[in-house]
Amino acid sequence: MTMLQHFPAEGRTFSTLRAAGPGRQSVVDMVGSAEGLPFSGGIAELTSILIGDYEMTVDDFLVVIEGHARICCDGEKFTIGPGDAIFLPRGSIVDFEVPDRLVWSYACSPADSRAGLKQPGRLCHLAGADRN
């Protein structure tokens, strides 16, 4: 039987989103295999960026907390905003366009798999606040 677990925010910091390289994207992993879970989860922030031709190597469930983004997944287009949720299946090809700032929570499977994510085919910083 699974027991209730608490994952305090204390001591957690945002780091560069490895697959997108340095700049206007950061992430904080909250849970993963170290906590005995079969998935990873956390919070990510993207600011004024286009991440294109990105092959999903995980199943990823995202919930928008703040901001907006345009997403194209395998040719289907969405605009997402606060309270929206989206599932991006492993193997899909995705474009993320964030004109300002986007904060979302995520859960992806398998656990700790983001460390091996592929580099996007295109990465472009859009006009906006400089965040290097």
C-alpha atoms as an extended CHARMM CRD file, in Angstrom:
* protein
*
       132  EXT
         1         1  MET       CA              0.0000000000        0.0000000000        0.0000000000  PROA      1               0.0000000000
         2         2  THR       CA              1.3310000000        3.4310000000       -0.9630000000  PROA      2               0.0000000000
         3         3  MET       CA              1.7590000000        5.8420000000        1.9290000000  PROA      3               0.0000000000
         4         4  LEU       CA              1.0680000000        9.5730000000        1.8300000000  PROA      4               0.0000000000
         5         5  GLN       CA              4.2940000000       11.4510000000        1.0990000000  PROA      5               0.0000000000
         6         6  HSD       CA              5.1350000000       15.1230000000        1.6010000000  PROA      6               0.0000000000
         7         7  PHE       CA              7.7430000000       16.8510000000       -0.5830000000  PROA      7               0.0000000000
         8         8  PRO       CA              8.6680000000       20.2170000000        0.9910000000  PROA      8               0.0000000000
         9         9  ALA       CA              9.8230000000       23.0670000000       -1.2330000000  PROA      9               0.0000000000
        10        10  GLU       CA             12.6210000000       24.0460000000        1.1570000000  PROA      10              0.0000000000
        11        11  GLY       CA             16.0500000000       23.7110000000       -0.4420000000  PROA      11              0.0000000000
        12        12  ARG       CA             14.7470000000       23.2570000000       -3.9890000000  PROA      12              0.0000000000
        13        13  THR       CA             16.0180000000       25.6540000000       -6.6520000000  PROA      13              0.0000000000
        14        14  PHE       CA             15.3250000000       26.2170000000      -10.3190000000  PROA      14              0.0000000000
        15        15  SER       CA             18.0140000000       25.0740000000      -12.7520000000  PROA      15              0.0000000000
        16        16  THR       CA             18.4840000000       25.3640000000      -16.5120000000  PROA      16              0.0000000000
        17        17  LEU       CA             16.1600000000       23.1290000000      -18.4980000000  PROA      17              0.0000000000
        18        18  ARG       CA             18.7820000000       20.7430000000      -19.8340000000  PROA      18              0.0000000000
        19        19  ALA       CA             17.1480000000       19.8860000000      -23.1520000000  PROA      19              0.0000000000
        20        20  ALA       CA             16.6820000000       23.5160000000      -24.1650000000  PROA      20              0.0000000000
        21        21  GLY       CA             20.0850000000       24.8240000000      -23.0990000000  PROA      21              0.0000000000
        22        22  PRO       CA             20.8870000000       28.0110000000      -21.1980000000  PROA      22              0.0000000000
        23        23  GLY       CA             18.7430000000       31.1230000000      -21.2800000000  PROA      23              0.0000000000
        24        24  ARG       CA             15.0490000000       31.6280000000      -20.8010000000  PROA      24              0.0000000000
        25        25  GLN       CA             13.9460000000       28.3210000000      -19.3690000000  PROA      25              0.0000000000
        26        26  SER       CA             14.2820000000       26.7440000000      -15.9380000000  PROA      26              0.0000000000
        27        27  VAL       CA             12.8590000000       23.8310000000      -13.9840000000  PROA      27              0.0000000000
        28        28  VAL       CA             12.6870000000       22.4840000000      -10.4630000000  PROA      28              0.0000000000
        29        29  ASP       CA             12.2040000000       18.7390000000      -10.0680000000  PROA      29              0.0000000000
        30        30  MET       CA             10.0580000000       17.9980000000       -7.0170000000  PROA      30              0.0000000000
        31        31  VAL       CA              9.7500000000       14.2020000000       -7.1660000000  PROA      31              0.0000000000
        32        32  GLY       CA             11.1900000000       11.2170000000       -9.0040000000  PROA      32              0.0000000000
        33        33  SER       CA             12.7280000000        7.8020000000       -8.4860000000  PROA      33              0.0000000000
        34        34  ALA       CA             14.7040000000        9.0150000000       -5.4260000000  PROA      34              0.0000000000
        35        35  GLU       CA             11.3300000000        9.2770000000       -3.6960000000  PROA      35              0.0000000000
        36        36  GLY       CA             10.3340000000        5.8150000000       -4.9290000000  PROA      36              0.0000000000
        37        37  LEU       CA              7.9210000000        7.0780000000       -7.5810000000  PROA      37              0.0000000000
        38        38  PRO       CA              7.4530000000        5.7480000000      -11.1390000000  PROA      38              0.0000000000
        39        39  PHE       CA              7.1910000000        9.3100000000      -12.5250000000  PROA      39              0.0000000000
        40        40  SER       CA              8.8860000000       12.7020000000      -12.1450000000  PROA      40              0.0000000000
        41        41  GLY       CA              7.1400000000       15.9570000000      -11.3840000000  PROA      41              0.0000000000
        42        42  GLY       CA              7.8810000000       19.5810000000      -10.7410000000  PROA      42              0.0000000000
        43        43  ILE       CA              7.5050000000       23.1380000000      -11.9760000000  PROA      43              0.0000000000
        44        44  ALA       CA              8.9510000000       24.7470000000      -15.1200000000  PROA      44              0.0000000000
        45        45  GLU       CA              9.2070000000       28.3330000000      -16.3110000000  PROA      45              0.0000000000
        46        46  LEU       CA              9.7150000000       29.4510000000      -19.9140000000  PROA      46              0.0000000000
        47        47  THR       CA             10.1300000000       33.1100000000      -20.9160000000  PROA      47              0.0000000000
        48        48  SER       CA             10.0590000000       34.6120000000      -24.4310000000  PROA      48              0.0000000000
        49        49  ILE       CA             11.2120000000       31.4810000000      -26.2320000000  PROA      49              0.0000000000
        50        50  LEU       CA             10.4230000000       29.1980000000      -29.1460000000  PROA      50              0.0000000000
        51        51  ILE       CA             11.3800000000       25.5580000000      -28.7120000000  PROA      51              0.0000000000
        52        52  GLY       CA             10.6840000000       23.8340000000      -32.0000000000  PROA      52              0.0000000000
        53        53  ASP       CA             10.7730000000       20.3850000000      -33.5540000000  PROA      53              0.0000000000
        54        54  TYR       CA             11.0930000000       18.9020000000      -30.0600000000  PROA      54              0.0000000000
        55        55  GLU       CA             10.7060000000       15.1300000000      -29.9220000000  PROA      55              0.0000000000
        56        56  MET       CA              8.9820000000       14.0250000000      -26.7360000000  PROA      56              0.0000000000
        57        57  THR       CA             10.9670000000       11.1700000000      -25.1960000000  PROA      57              0.0000000000
        58        58  VAL       CA              8.5760000000       10.9550000000      -22.2250000000  PROA      58              0.0000000000
        59        59  ASP       CA              4.8390000000       11.0100000000      -21.6630000000  PROA      59              0.0000000000
        60        60  ASP       CA              4.3140000000       14.5090000000      -20.2350000000  PROA      60              0.0000000000
        61        61  PHE       CA              1.2370000000       15.9480000000      -18.5040000000  PROA      61              0.0000000000
        62        62  LEU       CA              1.3300000000       19.7420000000      -18.0410000000  PROA      62              0.0000000000
        63        63  VAL       CA             -0.9340000000       22.1270000000      -16.1080000000  PROA      63              0.0000000000
        64        64  VAL       CA             -0.5530000000       25.8650000000      -16.7790000000  PROA      64              0.0000000000
        65        65  ILE       CA             -0.2600000000       27.9580000000      -13.6170000000  PROA      65              0.0000000000
        66        66  GLU       CA              0.5090000000       31.3310000000      -15.1800000000  PROA      66              0.0000000000
        67        67  GLY       CA              0.9220000000       32.8010000000      -18.6730000000  PROA      67              0.0000000000
        68        68  HSD       CA              0.1510000000       31.5430000000      -22.1630000000  PROA      68              0.0000000000
        69        69  ALA       CA              1.8000000000       29.5110000000      -24.9050000000  PROA      69              0.0000000000
        70        70  ARG       CA              1.0630000000       28.2930000000      -28.3880000000  PROA      70              0.0000000000
        71        71  ILE       CA              1.7440000000       24.6020000000      -28.8520000000  PROA      71              0.0000000000
        72        72  CYS       CA              1.7680000000       22.6220000000      -32.0680000000  PROA      72              0.0000000000
        73        73  CYS       CA              1.8650000000       18.8600000000      -31.5160000000  PROA      73              0.0000000000
        74        74  ASP       CA              2.0680000000       16.6380000000      -34.5950000000  PROA      74              0.0000000000
        75        75  GLY       CA              0.3610000000       19.3850000000      -36.6430000000  PROA      75              0.0000000000
        76        76  GLU       CA             -2.4830000000       20.0610000000      -34.1580000000  PROA      76              0.0000000000
        77        77  LYS       CA             -2.4010000000       23.6230000000      -32.7200000000  PROA      77              0.0000000000
        78        78  PHE       CA             -3.4490000000       24.7800000000      -29.2440000000  PROA      78              0.0000000000
        79        79  THR       CA             -3.2410000000       27.9790000000      -27.2270000000  PROA      79              0.0000000000
        80        80  ILE       CA             -2.9700000000       27.2110000000      -23.5210000000  PROA      80              0.0000000000
        81        81  GLY       CA             -3.4010000000       29.4620000000      -20.5050000000  PROA      81              0.0000000000
        82        82  PRO       CA             -3.9560000000       29.3720000000      -16.7420000000  PROA      82              0.0000000000
        83        83  GLY       CA             -5.8420000000       26.2760000000      -15.6080000000  PROA      83              0.0000000000
        84        84  ASP       CA             -5.4440000000       24.4590000000      -18.9310000000  PROA      84              0.0000000000
        85        85  ALA       CA             -3.9100000000       20.9960000000      -18.9830000000  PROA      85              0.0000000000
        86        86  ILE       CA             -2.3140000000       19.1690000000      -21.8850000000  PROA      86              0.0000000000
        87        87  PHE       CA             -0.9240000000       15.6710000000      -22.4160000000  PROA      87              0.0000000000
        88        88  LEU       CA              2.0420000000       15.3060000000      -24.7860000000  PROA      88              0.0000000000
        89        89  PRO       CA              2.6550000000       11.6440000000      -25.6350000000  PROA      89              0.0000000000
        90        90  ARG       CA              6.0780000000       10.1320000000      -26.0410000000  PROA      90              0.0000000000
        91        91  GLY       CA              7.1750000000       10.1620000000      -29.6870000000  PROA      91              0.0000000000
        92        92  SER       CA              5.2320000000       13.2820000000      -30.6680000000  PROA      92              0.0000000000
        93        93  ILE       CA              6.9550000000       16.2820000000      -32.2730000000  PROA      93              0.0000000000
        94        94  VAL       CA              6.1440000000       19.5560000000      -30.4920000000  PROA      94              0.0000000000
        95        95  ASP       CA              6.6900000000       23.3050000000      -30.9620000000  PROA      95              0.0000000000
        96        96  PHE       CA              6.3510000000       25.5380000000      -27.8580000000  PROA      96              0.0000000000
        97        97  GLU       CA              6.0640000000       29.2830000000      -28.4550000000  PROA      97              0.0000000000
        98        98  VAL       CA              6.0130000000       31.3890000000      -25.2940000000  PROA      98              0.0000000000
        99        99  PRO       CA              5.7090000000       35.0960000000      -26.1560000000  PROA      99              0.0000000000
       100       100  ASP       CA              6.0270000000       36.2910000000      -22.5450000000  PROA      100             0.0000000000
       101       101  ARG       CA              6.2170000000       34.0320000000      -19.4710000000  PROA      101             0.0000000000
       102       102  LEU       CA              4.7480000000       30.5860000000      -18.8450000000  PROA      102             0.0000000000
       103       103  VAL       CA              4.7850000000       28.6650000000      -15.5640000000  PROA      103             0.0000000000
       104       104  TRP       CA              3.4710000000       25.1110000000      -15.4730000000  PROA      104             0.0000000000
       105       105  SER       CA              3.5670000000       22.0360000000      -13.3190000000  PROA      105             0.0000000000
       106       106  TYR       CA              4.3810000000       18.7190000000      -14.9300000000  PROA      106             0.0000000000
       107       107  ALA       CA              4.3660000000       14.9980000000      -14.3600000000  PROA      107             0.0000000000
       108       108  CYS       CA              6.2950000000       12.8200000000      -16.7780000000  PROA      108             0.0000000000
       109       109  SER       CA              6.9040000000        9.1240000000      -17.1410000000  PROA      109             0.0000000000
       110       110  PRO       CA              9.1470000000        7.2730000000      -16.8310000000  PROA      110             0.0000000000
       111       111  ALA       CA             10.7390000000        8.7670000000      -13.7010000000  PROA      111             0.0000000000
       112       112  ASP       CA             13.8960000000       10.8700000000      -14.0600000000  PROA      112             0.0000000000
       113       113  SER       CA             13.7840000000       10.5170000000      -17.8340000000  PROA      113             0.0000000000
       114       114  ARG       CA             14.1070000000       14.2600000000      -18.5550000000  PROA      114             0.0000000000
       115       115  ALA       CA             17.8580000000       14.0260000000      -17.9830000000  PROA      115             0.0000000000
       116       116  GLY       CA             18.0680000000       12.1350000000      -21.2850000000  PROA      116             0.0000000000
       117       117  LEU       CA             15.8000000000       14.4330000000      -23.3070000000  PROA      117             0.0000000000
       118       118  LYS       CA             16.9100000000       15.2470000000      -26.8320000000  PROA      118             0.0000000000
       119       119  GLN       CA             17.8790000000       18.7540000000      -27.9000000000  PROA      119             0.0000000000
       120       120  PRO       CA             15.1180000000       20.5870000000      -29.7860000000  PROA      120             0.0000000000
       121       121  GLY       CA             15.5040000000       20.9850000000      -33.5190000000  PROA      121             0.0000000000
       122       122  ARG       CA             15.0720000000       24.7620000000      -33.1760000000  PROA      122             0.0000000000
       123       123  LEU       CA             15.6490000000       27.1010000000      -30.2330000000  PROA      123             0.0000000000
       124       124  CYS       CA             15.0340000000       30.8420000000      -30.4990000000  PROA      124             0.0000000000
       125       125  HSD       CA             14.8290000000       33.5630000000      -27.8600000000  PROA      125             0.0000000000
       126       126  LEU       CA             11.9450000000       35.8640000000      -28.7020000000  PROA      126             0.0000000000
       127       127  ALA       CA             11.7930000000       39.5920000000      -27.9830000000  PROA      127             0.0000000000
       128       128  GLY       CA             11.1770000000       40.1750000000      -24.2780000000  PROA      128             0.0000000000
       129       129  ALA       CA             12.9580000000       40.6280000000      -20.9990000000  PROA      129             0.0000000000
       130       130  ASP       CA             16.5910000000       39.5290000000      -21.0940000000  PROA      130             0.0000000000
       131       131  ARG       CA             17.0200000000       36.5830000000      -18.7270000000  PROA      131             0.0000000000
       132       132  ASN       CA             20.4790000000       35.1680000000      -19.2520000000  PROA      132             0.0000000000
